[in-house]
Amino acid sequence: MPETDALFDLPESRATLPPAPEGWPQQPVAKVLLETPVPHLDRYFDYLIPQELDTAAKPGVRVKVRFGHQQLFGWLIQRTDTIDTVARLTRLQKVVSVMPVLEPKVLELAQLIAQDYGSITADVLRAVIPRRVAGVERDIAQQLDDDTVPAPPVIEAPPATPVDETTGPTFAWDLLDGAEQLFTPGHPGHYALTLASAHASWDAMGVLADAAQRLAALQQTSLVIVPDHKHLSRLQRQLKERVGTRGFAMLSGDQGNTARYRSFLQILNGQHRIVVGTRSAIWAPLAHIDMIMVWEPTSDHLIEPRTPYFHVHAVARRRATQHGSRLVLASTSRAIDVQHLVATGELTQIGADRDIRKALAPRVVATSDSFHAERDPLAQIARIPHMAYRAARDALDGKHGDPGPVLVQVARAGFIPGLFCARCGESARCTHCAGPLGYTDRLAVQRHEATCRWCGIKERSFSCHNCQGNQLRAGARGVHRTADELGRAFPMTPIMSSSADHLLVTVADQPAIVIATPGAEPVAPKGYAAALLLDGDAQLQREGLNVPEEVLGHWMRAAKLVRPAGDGGVVVVTAQYDDAVAALVQMNPIAWADRQLGQRQQLGLPPAMRVAEILGPIDELHKMMRGTPLPYQADESPWIGPVGIDEQSYRALLFFPQHVADRVITALKTTRAQLSARGESTAVRLRIDPTDVL
C-alpha cells in the first residue's frame, strides 16, 4: 500500500528572535553542549549570540550560559539561523576561550566514544581538553594574529641499517615481516606487533621513536601513546637524540597546566608532526594523522579512571578509522583482547620470524620443572632456590658471557607489605580503619611494630579479631625486604631497587642486582645478564579472570630485557609449572593468548562476550534492569546480580554478544537517561567492558 500524506499539516511552532536595539548578527543561534553530568541533558541547547560576542563566538570555543537558575559552562558547537525550540531563548553570557579549542574531528570522536561506552559527550570532553591557562591562550592567539606561528621543523630520516643487524642506534624494520606497510603513505592497515626483544636496538621506546622519525621525514604525522611516565621519559630522551627538542610535542598529566596547555595549542595549530604522551594524548587535536602507535595497549594505566572509563586502544581504533590512518598496538607480550582483534580480522599480525625470535631469546628455566625439582627438593618452598642463586652468581661473575646486572622481579613494594595471624591465617587488620598491616623496615620487625598501609597508625599490640592470637607471620615480601635478603646473599655487590615510589629508568651495564616491581623494571642498554622472577605463585593465585595474562605480561617484559641465550642470558621463574609458565619457557605469548581466547569463546567470557556493569543503590538498579529493553530474547534474566559490594552499593552484570553490542549499549544509555529525566534514578553508574570485576 503506497504511503499517504498526513491528514493534517500543522505549522511548526518555533521561537522567533526577540527584538534587539542593536540587531542580531548573522547566524545568531548558538548550539551549545552543556558541561553537566546529567544523562538526559546530553543534547544541544539553543542560545542567542548578542552583537558584542559575534566575533568571539566561534564553533569550538568554551562559553558560559544560564541554564534554569544556575550558570553552566559549555561548548559552542555550531552557529545557525534555525531555532529548534519553542522555549524563550536566553543570550550567551560570556565566551570564555579566546581560541576555538574543540576541533570538529575530536568532537565527533568524543561523541562516538560516548555512544560506545553508554556515557554522555560532556564526560568524555572532560578528558579531552586540558585545563585552560588564559595567558598561554593569549600568547598563541597573538602569534596567529601576527602570522608568526612556526611551521613543523624539517626532520631527516634515520641512517640506513643493515638487514641482519640486531644492535645499534636505529632499528632494522626489515627484521619484521610486513613492516614495510607501516611507512606506505595512504595505507590504512591496523596491526598487532609483538617485539622479540626489549633492549639494544630492540628497545621499545627506541623502536617507537625510530618509526616516528621515519614518518616525519616523509612529511607524515604520528601519534605515540605510552602507559606511564617511565616509558614517556625514555621515549622523550630517544626523540631528543633523533629529532631535537622542537621536533615533537608531549601531552601528559605530569607536565603541569601551563606546559600541557601550551603543547595542546601548538598541536592544534599544526606546529608538530610527532606527538607523544600518556593516556590523554590520544585526544591530541591533530587535523590529520598518518599513524597511531600504542605501547602496552591493555595496561591499566591506559583506562580512563573516571566515567566513561574508556580504553585507550578502543579510542585509538576509532580514531585510526576516522583519519584513515595506520594503527599499531605493540607490546612485548600478547593480550587476549588484542588476540581477539587479530582473530576477528580487525588487526593484522606483524613481527619477527621464528629464527630471529629464537636468536634473541634468553634461556628460560622454571624451578618447578621435574628435571630441576629432582635436583633441588627445596626449590618448591624456598623463595630464592639454589638454581636462582647460582644463575645470579654466574651472571655477576661473567661465567657464561660478559658480567652484567641481574634483574630480580618481585610482586610487591615495601618491606613486608602483608601480615597474617600466625595461629589462624587471617589477614592482619588495623583496629582503627580495618586497613592491612605491614612492616615498614627491619627495625619495625625487631620491635614487632606493624603499620597500617591506609591510615599509617602503628599497631604495637596486635590481637586477631578472629582467634585473638597475638603472633604475626609475614605474607608477601616486598622490594626492600628482598634487597635486605640479597644484600646478605651477595656481599660487596651493588643493590638497587625500583618501584612506584622510587623509579629507575635505566641502569649501567655493570654487575649489580636490580630489584623491581612489575612495570618498574629499568632498562640495561646491553641487556641484563640474568633475571629472577620471584613470587610467581603468589601472583598467579590472585583472583581475577585476567590475572594469568597480567602475570605472563610482567614476566615477558622482564625476560625480554635479558640478553640472548647465545650471550649467556638466562631467566629463572619460581612458580608451579602451568600454562603461563610454559608460555614463558617457550617465549611464545601469541600461542598462549590464542589458546586462552579459544577457551573463553567456549565459556562465553570476555573478550568473546561484552560486559556491562551497573552500580548503585539496589532499588535504582532494579528499575534500570526492568526498564531496559534488550534486543534479544532469553529464557531467564540475562542479568547477574545485583550483589552487594558495600553497605550502600550493589552491582549487576550483563553479558551480551558483540553483534548486538551497539543496541544493548544504546538501550542501557537511553534507560538511564529516561530514569534520570523522571528523577527516579540519579546514582546509577554504568561501565562497559570493565577489567576489574571478573
Backbone hydrogen bonds, N-H to C=O, Kabsch-Sander energy under -0.5 kcal/mol:
donor,donor_aa,acceptor,acceptor_aa,energy
10,L,8,F,-0.9
14,R,12,E,-0.7
15,A,85,T,-2.7
23,G,20,A,-1.5
29,V,80,T,-2.3
30,A,28,P,-0.6
30,A,47,Y,-3.4
31,K,29,V,-0.5
31,K,78,Q,-3.1
32,V,30,A,-0.7
32,V,45,F,-2.8
33,L,75,W,-2.5
34,L,32,V,-0.6
34,L,43,R,-0.6
35,E,73,F,-2.9
36,T,34,L,-1.4
41,L,38,V,-1.5
42,D,39,P,-1.3
43,R,41,L,-2.1
45,F,32,V,-2.4
47,Y,30,A,-1.8
48,L,90,T,-2.6
49,I,28,P,-2.6
53,L,50,P,-1.5
54,D,51,Q,-1.4
57,A,53,L,-2.4
58,K,56,A,-2.0
60,G,76,L,-3.5
61,V,58,K,-1.8
63,V,74,G,-2.7
64,K,94,K,-2.7
65,V,72,L,-2.9
67,F,65,V,-0.5
67,F,70,Q,-3.1
70,Q,67,F,-1.8
72,L,65,V,-2.6
74,G,63,V,-2.2
75,W,33,L,-2.4
76,L,61,V,-2.5
77,I,31,K,-3.1
77,I,75,W,-0.9
78,Q,31,K,-1.1
80,T,29,V,-2.5
84,D,82,T,-0.6
92,L,48,L,-2.6
93,Q,64,K,-2.0
94,K,64,K,-1.6
96,V,62,R,-2.4
96,V,94,K,-0.7
97,S,62,R,-1.2
101,V,60,G,-1.2
101,V,99,M,-1.0
102,L,60,G,-1.6
103,E,101,V,-0.9
107,L,103,E,-2.3
108,E,104,P,-2.4
109,L,105,K,-2.2
110,A,106,V,-2.6
111,Q,107,L,-2.2
112,L,108,E,-1.8
113,I,109,L,-2.5
114,A,110,A,-2.3
115,Q,111,Q,-1.8
116,D,112,L,-2.6
117,Y,113,I,-2.0
118,G,115,Q,-1.1
119,S,114,A,-2.9
123,D,120,I,-0.6
124,V,120,I,-1.3
125,L,121,T,-2.6
126,R,122,A,-1.1
127,A,124,V,-1.6
128,V,124,V,-0.6
128,V,125,L,-0.5
129,I,125,L,-1.8
137,E,133,V,-2.0
138,R,134,A,-2.3
139,D,135,G,-2.0
140,I,136,V,-2.3
141,A,137,E,-2.3
142,Q,138,R,-2.2
143,Q,139,D,-1.8
144,L,140,I,-2.0
145,D,141,A,-2.2
146,D,142,Q,-2.4
147,D,143,Q,-0.6
147,D,144,L,-0.6
148,T,143,Q,-2.6
149,V,143,Q,-0.5
165,E,162,P,-1.3
173,W,171,F,-1.2
175,L,172,A,-2.0
176,L,173,W,-1.8
177,D,175,L,-0.5
177,D,351,G,-2.4
179,A,176,L,-1.6
181,Q,178,G,-1.2
182,L,179,A,-1.7
183,F,180,E,-0.9
184,T,181,Q,-0.9
187,H,184,T,-1.8
191,Y,327,L,-3.3
192,A,348,T,-2.3
193,L,329,L,-2.3
194,T,350,I,-1.0
195,L,193,L,-0.5
195,L,331,S,-2.3
198,A,560,K,-2.1
200,A,525,P,-1.1
201,S,166,T,-0.5
202,W,199,H,-2.1
203,D,200,A,-1.6
206,G,203,D,-0.5
207,V,203,D,-2.3
208,L,204,A,-2.4
209,A,205,M,-2.2
210,D,206,G,-2.4
211,A,207,V,-2.1
212,A,208,L,-2.3
213,Q,209,A,-2.4
214,R,210,D,-2.3
215,L,211,A,-2.2
216,A,212,A,-2.4
217,A,213,Q,-2.2
218,L,214,R,-0.9
218,L,215,L,-0.6
219,Q,216,A,-1.8
220,Q,215,L,-2.8
222,S,273,R,-2.7
223,L,291,M,-2.4
224,V,275,V,-2.8
225,I,293,M,-3.1
226,V,277,G,-2.3
232,L,228,D,-2.0
233,S,229,H,-2.6
234,R,230,K,-1.7
235,L,231,H,-2.7
236,Q,232,L,-2.8
237,R,233,S,-2.1
238,Q,234,R,-2.2
239,L,235,L,-2.4
240,K,236,Q,-2.2
241,E,237,R,-1.6
242,R,238,Q,-1.2
243,V,239,L,-3.5
244,G,239,L,-0.9
244,G,240,K,-0.9
247,G,244,G,-1.1
248,F,245,T,-0.8
249,A,274,I,-2.4
251,L,276,V,-2.2
255,Q,252,S,-1.5
256,G,253,G,-0.5
260,R,256,G,-2.3
261,Y,257,N,-2.4
262,R,258,T,-2.1
263,S,259,A,-2.2
264,F,260,R,-2.3
265,L,261,Y,-2.3
266,Q,262,R,-2.3
267,I,263,S,-2.5
268,L,264,F,-2.2
269,N,265,L,-1.5
270,G,267,I,-1.9
271,Q,266,Q,-2.2
275,V,222,S,-2.1
276,V,249,A,-2.6
277,G,224,V,-1.5
278,T,251,L,-1.4
281,A,278,T,-2.0
282,I,279,R,-1.5
283,W,280,S,-1.8
284,A,281,A,-2.1
286,L,284,A,-2.6
290,D,221,T,-2.3
291,M,221,T,-1.5
292,I,326,R,-2.6
293,M,223,L,-2.9
294,V,328,V,-2.7
295,W,225,I,-2.8
296,E,330,A,-2.5
299,S,296,E,-1.9
302,L,299,S,-1.7
303,I,300,D,-1.4
304,E,310,F,-2.7
309,Y,306,R,-3.0
312,V,302,L,-2.7
313,H,297,P,-0.6
314,A,311,H,-0.7
315,V,311,H,-1.8
316,A,312,V,-2.9
317,R,313,H,-1.8
318,R,314,A,-2.0
319,R,315,V,-2.8
320,A,316,A,-2.6
321,T,317,R,-1.9
322,Q,318,R,-2.2
323,H,319,R,-2.3
324,G,320,A,-1.0
325,S,320,A,-2.3
326,R,290,D,-2.7
327,L,189,G,-1.9
328,V,292,I,-2.6
329,L,191,Y,-2.5
330,A,294,V,-2.6
330,A,328,V,-0.7
331,S,193,L,-1.8
339,Q,335,A,-2.3
340,H,336,I,-2.2
341,L,337,D,-1.5
342,V,338,V,-1.8
343,A,339,Q,-2.7
344,T,340,H,-2.0
345,G,342,V,-1.0
346,E,341,L,-1.7
347,L,341,L,-1.6
348,T,190,H,-2.5
350,I,192,A,-2.5
351,G,177,D,-0.7
352,A,194,T,-0.5
353,D,175,L,-0.5
357,R,353,D,-2.3
358,K,354,R,-2.5
359,A,355,D,-2.1
360,L,356,I,-1.7
361,A,357,R,-1.2
363,R,569,G,-2.2
364,V,362,P,-0.5
365,V,571,V,-3.1
367,T,573,V,-2.2
368,S,575,A,-0.6
369,D,366,A,-1.6
373,A,369,D,-2.9
374,E,370,S,-1.9
375,R,371,F,-0.7
376,D,372,H,-1.2
379,A,376,D,-2.2
380,Q,377,P,-0.6
381,I,378,L,-1.0
382,A,378,L,-2.1
389,Y,385,P,-2.3
390,R,386,H,-2.9
391,A,387,M,-2.3
392,A,388,A,-2.2
393,R,389,Y,-2.5
394,D,390,R,-2.7
395,A,391,A,-1.9
396,L,392,A,-2.3
397,D,393,R,-2.0
398,G,394,D,-1.0
399,K,394,D,-2.5
404,G,395,A,-1.4
406,V,512,A,-3.0
407,L,530,A,-2.5
408,V,514,V,-3.3
409,Q,407,L,-0.5
409,Q,532,L,-2.8
410,V,408,V,-0.5
410,V,516,A,-2.3
412,R,477,R,-0.6
415,F,439,Y,-0.6
416,I,439,Y,-2.2
418,G,476,A,-0.9
419,L,437,L,-1.0
420,F,473,R,-2.5
421,C,426,E,-2.9
422,A,471,Q,-2.7
425,G,421,C,-1.5
428,A,419,L,-2.5
430,C,435,G,-2.9
434,A,430,C,-1.4
437,L,428,A,-1.9
438,G,451,T,-1.7
439,Y,416,I,-2.2
445,V,441,D,-1.4
446,Q,442,R,-2.1
447,R,443,L,-1.9
448,H,444,A,-0.6
448,H,445,V,-0.8
449,E,444,A,-2.8
450,A,448,H,-0.8
450,A,459,E,-1.8
451,T,438,G,-3.1
452,C,457,I,-2.2
453,R,436,P,-2.7
456,G,452,C,-1.1
459,E,450,A,-3.5
460,R,458,K,-0.6
464,C,469,G,-3.0
468,Q,464,C,-1.7
473,R,420,F,-2.7
475,G,418,G,-3.0
478,G,415,F,-2.8
479,V,412,R,-0.7
480,H,414,G,-2.4
481,R,414,G,-0.8
482,T,478,G,-2.3
483,A,479,V,-2.4
484,D,480,H,-2.0
485,E,481,R,-2.3
486,L,482,T,-3.0
487,G,483,A,-2.0
488,R,484,D,-1.1
489,A,485,E,-1.6
490,F,486,L,-2.6
493,T,490,F,-1.3
496,M,513,I,-2.9
498,S,515,I,-2.5
499,S,502,H,-2.1
502,H,499,S,-1.0
507,V,523,V,-1.9
510,Q,508,A,-1.6
513,I,494,P,-2.8
514,V,406,V,-3.2
514,V,512,A,-0.5
515,I,496,M,-3.2
515,I,513,I,-0.6
516,A,408,V,-2.6
516,A,514,V,-0.5
517,T,498,S,-1.6
520,A,517,T,-2.3
523,V,505,V,-2.2
527,G,524,A,-2.0
528,Y,561,L,-2.7
529,A,405,P,-2.4
530,A,405,P,-0.9
531,A,570,V,-1.8
532,L,407,L,-3.1
533,L,531,A,-0.5
533,L,572,V,-3.2
534,L,409,Q,-2.2
534,L,532,L,-0.9
536,G,574,T,-1.2
537,D,574,T,-0.7
539,Q,535,D,-1.8
540,L,536,G,-2.5
541,Q,537,D,-1.9
542,R,539,Q,-1.2
547,V,544,G,-1.1
550,E,546,N,-2.5
551,V,547,V,-2.8
552,L,548,P,-2.6
553,G,549,E,-2.2
554,H,550,E,-2.3
555,W,551,V,-2.5
556,M,552,L,-3.0
557,R,553,G,-2.2
558,A,554,H,-1.9
559,A,555,W,-3.1
560,K,556,M,-2.3
561,L,558,A,-1.4
562,V,559,A,-1.5
563,R,528,Y,-2.7
565,A,361,A,-2.6
567,D,564,P,-1.5
568,G,565,A,-1.8
569,G,564,P,-2.3
570,V,529,A,-1.0
571,V,363,R,-3.1
572,V,531,A,-2.7
573,V,365,V,-2.5
574,T,533,L,-2.5
575,A,573,V,-0.9
578,D,576,Q,-1.4
582,A,578,D,-2.5
583,A,579,D,-2.1
584,L,580,A,-1.8
585,V,581,V,-2.6
586,Q,582,A,-2.2
587,M,583,A,-0.7
587,M,584,L,-0.7
588,N,583,A,-2.2
592,W,588,N,-1.3
593,A,589,P,-2.6
594,D,590,I,-2.2
595,R,591,A,-2.0
596,Q,592,W,-2.6
597,L,593,A,-2.2
598,G,594,D,-1.9
599,Q,595,R,-2.0
600,R,596,Q,-2.2
601,Q,597,L,-2.2
602,Q,598,G,-1.7
603,L,599,Q,-1.8
604,G,600,R,-1.1
605,L,600,R,-2.4
608,A,605,L,-1.5
610,R,656,F,-2.9
612,A,654,L,-2.3
613,E,687,R,-3.1
614,I,652,A,-2.3
615,L,685,R,-2.3
616,G,650,Y,-1.9
621,L,617,P,-2.1
622,H,618,I,-2.2
623,K,619,D,-1.7
624,M,620,E,-2.0
625,M,621,L,-2.7
626,R,622,H,-2.5
627,G,623,K,-1.9
628,T,624,M,-0.8
630,L,628,T,-0.8
640,I,653,L,-3.0
641,G,639,W,-0.6
643,V,651,R,-2.4
645,I,649,S,-2.3
646,D,649,S,-1.4
650,Y,616,G,-2.2
651,R,643,V,-2.7
652,A,614,I,-2.1
653,L,640,I,-2.6
654,L,612,A,-2.4
655,F,638,P,-0.7
656,F,610,R,-2.1
658,Q,608,A,-0.5
660,V,657,P,-1.2
661,A,658,Q,-1.7
664,V,660,V,-2.5
665,I,661,A,-2.8
666,T,662,D,-2.0
667,A,663,R,-2.2
668,L,664,V,-2.5
669,K,665,I,-2.6
670,T,666,T,-2.8
671,T,667,A,-2.5
672,R,668,L,-2.2
673,A,669,K,-2.1
674,Q,670,T,-2.6
675,L,671,T,-2.6
676,S,672,R,-1.9
677,A,673,A,-2.5
678,R,674,Q,-1.8
679,G,676,S,-1.0
680,E,675,L,-2.3
681,S,675,L,-1.2
685,R,615,L,-2.9
687,R,613,E,-2.8
689,D,611,V,-3.5
